[in-house]
């Protein structure tokens, strides 16, 4: 994985822009949750609804307090950088902060940012870029074991589930490694491949590269993307399923979700439907694939409601159901053997 490593200068100023839907601040939320010690402050524009509870600072103020990077903490649909954000990003560069982006539009495509970076000596770091010379998938079985998080929809907590499983396994002394497939996961772990930046013919091959042959006791915990049930993003989900060749799946779901995000005429599938579809597709490359458990984001529920929802998930599937943040994932890790 050395070719896919990144090094970000910490601590961070998290840019939240003027986001109108707090769910689009998932990069900032992920960094704040998993790498809180590296997050110094936030920068919000008028109208922003997201709030991490960090100090609100300008780039110059953050630099004076020791910040070394401004990270664009947003993942809006389309991945473009609005024109009214550019002066703020240029201010960050003038304050000698690196600017880090996981957006589809590369920072290097904006001449004003390139010029400001050249003048200050700061870096423009685009996370969402594909490595060169990725192979086409072979479908050949590999040594070691793999877990893949899949979802009833996109944005339901697949990254949190995978990171939580890795943390729980490592706390037990087991040989496990989180494999990041999205921009936020890469920022958290320091390496990975942004699967949705890869040309479609090579996405399954990228997933094979991400989880290569390993020792029999090694576990790759692969971060899932999208959902087989989301018409916009099912392609990347299927590529990860085939390329990672998981021995186990963990199905992720948001308790508040009833329709596919952005597509209100498409209902969210049941957990059973999600399990069956992913197992059927995954058997192409691993006939022994099975589901280890269910991870549910219950943030929208109170404690009693969360417990009821988790019990219902277990009753439906016969598998342990956890909220990675609320309950931990020990019951799922118990089944990984």
N, C-alpha and C positions, 0 to 999 in steps of 0.2 A: 504493500500500500504506500510505499515511500513516494511514488510519483503523484499521489493524490493527497498529499499532506498540505496543510496551510498553517501559517503562523500569524495570528492576529495580535496586535499590540494592545495590551490591556493597561488600565481599565477602560471601560466603554462608556460613551455617551449614546444612549439609545434614542434614535429619531423616530417619533411616532406620527409626524406630519399632522395633517388635519383629518385623519381617518374618521369616517362616520359610522363604521361598523367595527366594534372592538375585536371581532373575530379575525379581521384582517391584520391585526397586530401580533400574529402568532409567532413571528420570529423574535420580536422583543419579549413576548411572554415566555417563550421557551428558554431564551438566554437568561432571563431574570430568574426563572424557576430552577434551572439546572446549573447555572454558573453565576449565582447571585453575588458571590464575592468579587466578581470581575465587573459588575455593573455599578457605575458611579452615579449616573444622573440620567434624566430623560429630557428630551426637547420636543415640545408640542406647539403646534401652530393653532391660531384661533379656530374654534369649532371642533377640535379633537375630542373624541369621546373616550379614548383609551387613557388609562392612568395606572402606572405601575407602583405608585407611592414613592417614587424616587424624587430627589430634588429636581426642580425645573431650572435648567441652566442653559445659557447661550453657549455656542462653541468656544468663545473666548473665555468665559467663566469656567467652563469645564476643563479647558486646557490649563488654566491657572491652578486648578485643584488636582491636576495630575492626569486627566484623561489623555489617552493616546490614539483612540479611534472613535469615529462616529460610525455607528452601524445603523443602516436603514432597517428598521425593525418591522417592516410591513411586507405583506404578500397579497396585494390587491389583484383581482382578476385582470389578466392581460399583461401584468408585469412591466408596465411602462412607468417612467419617472415623469411626473407632472412638471410643467415648465416653472410653476411657482415654487417648487422645491429647490430648484437649481441655485438661487442666490444663497440659501441656507447651507447647501453642500459646499459652495465656493467659500463661504465664511469659515466653515470647518477646515478646509484646506489651508486657508490663510492663517488659521490658528495653529497650523502644523499638525493637525490631526489626520490620520489616514481615514479614508472614506471606504466603507465596506458595504457591498450590496449583493443581495441574492435575487435581484429582479431579473426578468428576462432581458430587458434592455441593458446593454453593457455601459458602464460608466465611461469607458473609453470612447464611446460614440458621441459624447458631448464635448465639443471643442473648449467651452469655457471651463469645464472641470479639468480637462487635460492641461490647459494652460495654467490654471491655478495650482495644480499638482506639480507641474514643472517648476514653477516659481518658488514653491514652498519646500520642495523636496519630499512631500508626503506621497503616500501610495494610494492609487485607486485599485481596489481589490474586488474583482468580480468572482463571486463564488459559483455562480450558475454557468459553468463552462465545462465542456466535455473533454476528457483526456484524449490525446491523439492516439491513433492506431488501435482502437478498440476492436476486438475480434467479433466475428459472428459466433453465436452460441453453437456449441457442439452437442448439447444434450447428454454428454457422458457423465456418469455418476462420479462423484468426488468423495474423498475421505473426509472425516469429521462429521459434525452434526449441525443442523441449521433450524432456526425458528424464524418464521416470517409473520409479521403482523399484517392482517388484512382488515377491511372495514365494510360495514353496511353502507357507508358513504365516505366522501373525502372529509378531512378535517374533523375526525371523531376521536383522535387520540392515539394513533398508531405509533407515533414517535415516543410519546410518554410511556406507552406500554412497553416498547422495546427497551428503552433506557432503564425502566424500572425492573424489567426481567434481568437485564445485564447486571444491574446493581445488586439485586437479590442473589443471583448466582455467584457473583464474585464475593459477596459477604459470607458465602458458605465455602469459600475456597475453591470454587469450580472455575474451570478454564473457559471464560466467556468473553466475547468482544462484540460491542455494538457496531453495526455496519450502517453508516449513514447513507441515505439515498436522496436527501433533500437539502436545501440550502441551510436551514436552521440546524438540522442534525450535524452537518459538516462543521458549522461554526461552533457547536457544542463539543464535538469530539475531536476536531482538528484534522479529520481526513474523511474521505468518502467520494462518491460519484453522484453528481446531481443527475438522476436518471432522466428527468424530463428535459434535459438539455442535450440528450443523445439522439442521434438520428435513429428512427424506429427500427431499421434493420439490425442495429447493434445494441439495442437496449437489453435483450436477454443475455447477450455476450458480456455486456458491462456488468450485469448481475453475477455472472459466472466469475468474472475477474474480481469482483468485490468479495466473494466468499470462496476462495480457492481451496485446493486440497489442504488438509490439515491433519493434526494428530487425532487419533480416535476419540480422545477425551475432550477435544476442543469444540466449543459451540459458537457459531456465528449467529447473532441476534440481529436479523435484517429488518430495517425500518421499511414498512410498507408505504405505498403511495396510492392515492386515488381509491377507486373501488370498482369491482367488476360490474356494479349496478349503476355507475354514473356514466351516462352516455358520452360525456366529454372526456373522461379520464380513464376509461376502462382499459385502454391500450397499454398504458404504462403499468397498470396493475397486473395484467396478464404476463407482460414481459418479466416483471419481478418474480412472479409465481413460477414461471418456467425456468428462468435463469438461476434463481437461488435454490431450486430443488429442495424445498423445505421438508424436513422430517415431521415437523409440527407447525401448525398454524395457531395463532391466537386471534380470535375474531373481536374486533373493536366496534363500539357502538356509542352513540350519544343519546342519553335518555330523553333529551328534549327534542330530538329530531323525528319528524313524521314524514317529511318529504325530502327528496334529494336536494342538496343545497344548490340554489340557483335555478332549479327546474321543478317548480311546485306541482306540476302535473304527474311527476314520477314519485310514487310512494317509496319510502325506505323499506327494504325487504325485512322479513323476520330473521331472527338469528339462525333458525334452521335452514331457511332458504340460502342465506349467505354461506353457511357451512357447506351445504350440499354443492353449491356452484363452485366454490373454491376447491373443494376436494376433487370434484369431477375434472376440473381443469388441471389441477396439480398432479393427478395420477399419470398424466402423459410422461412426466419425467421422474416421478417417484411413486410407484404403486402402493407403497406403504404409508403414504401421507395420512396424518390424523390431526384432529383438533385437540389442543391441550387445555383450552379454557377460553373464557370470555372476559374482556376488559370493557367496562362501561364508564363513560364520563358521566358522573352523577352530579356535576357542579350545580345544575339547575334545581336540585332537590334538597330538602332538609334531610337530617340524619335518618329519620323514620322512613321517609319516602325512598331514600337511597337503599336502605336495607330491604324494603319491599321489592324494589326493582331488581336488585341483585338476586333475591330469592326466586323471583319469577323467571329470571334468566336461567338459573340453575334448574328449575323445574322444567323449563322448555327444552333444555339441551342435555341435561344430565351431567353437566360439567361445572367445575368451580367458576364462579363469577366474581370478579373483583373490580374495584376502582383503584387504579394505580396510585392516585394521589390520596384517596380517602382511607383505603384499607390495606394497600400494598398488594403484592402479587405472589406471596409465599405459597398459596394454595395451588397456583398454576405451576410454579417452579417445582413443587413436589412431584408433578406428573412428568417432568422432563427427565427421561432416563435413556 
